[in-house]
Amino acid sequence: MRWDGANYSCAYDALFTAIFQMWIDNPYPSSWFLRASTTYTSGLCDGFVSFGTGGATLEAVRDAIRRDLHIAFPRRFVYGQTGCSVEDLADVVLNTDRLTWIINVRCKSCESISAPLSYPVRVLTLPFADTVEQCLKRWLLRKIKPPTCCNGVQYNYDDVTILTGPHMACFGVADPRKGCVVATSISAADAPWRISSVIYHGGFHFVMRHIDRRHQVWFNDGMNNNARSSFEGTIMHLPPDFLIDRTSDAGVTQKMTLIMYART
């Protein structure tokens, strides 16, 4: 998506491009997720389909959703040369009560397994990017508060099995530590999630990387290169900490802000 310099759009460009790339990679389950999640993701799905048939540009799709967001939250999503927080944007667009994470827990003492337990999908902020699955399980335990089994023994994250969840999962990263190896998957009882996109911020600008189903990494900046993505390499052949940050052409460090996963 080409950056709008009159109405700063880089947060929208980065997040919506990440969602679009996940939709391109696997259209059917992505479409189901987008239509079921929120009115904003449903609008994005309609727009992506229209783009695919030549009925709209991606910029027009972005602008339509941005208009709806501004109408609903005029102080958070403004027009003009004022940016917005991509974390706030992800919260509003992706938080939903219509879809849930579903888990069960296993008692270490008697080995019994609980009935399925659920909690609505939220954009969770992680302390670090290398412990995504552990943090998610701990968070789900805190929110669901499953009843204890034997002798009141509390459950730990390694007692949790994720049974299923949203097709797309988005997490904020509070501390993108230099040298950190980003978690590239989240396990589940059926199909796991794989890392799909990373959004960065630095120099008052958001950019993103997409990791496709062949594990190829693509960089996209709506402000440069006519918004075309550039190939950076295959993830297994890149340095282990490659995804944690990047340096812009102007020498500005851009740090990981959001990390997104898609079901395989």
Secondary structure, 3 states (H helix, E strand, C coil): CCCCCCCCCHHHHHHHHHHHHHHHHCHHHHHHHHHHHCHHHHHHHHHHHHHHCCCCCHHHHHHHHHHHHHHHCCCCCCCCCCCCCHHHHHHHHHCEEEEEEEEEEECCCCCCECCCEEEEECCEEECCCCCHHHHHHHHHHHHHCCCCCCCCCCCCHHHEEEEECCCEEEEEECCCCCCCCCCCEECCCCCCEEEEEEEEECCCCEEEEEECCCCEEEEECCCCHHHCCEEEEEHHHCCCCHHHEEECCCCCEEEEEEEEEEEC
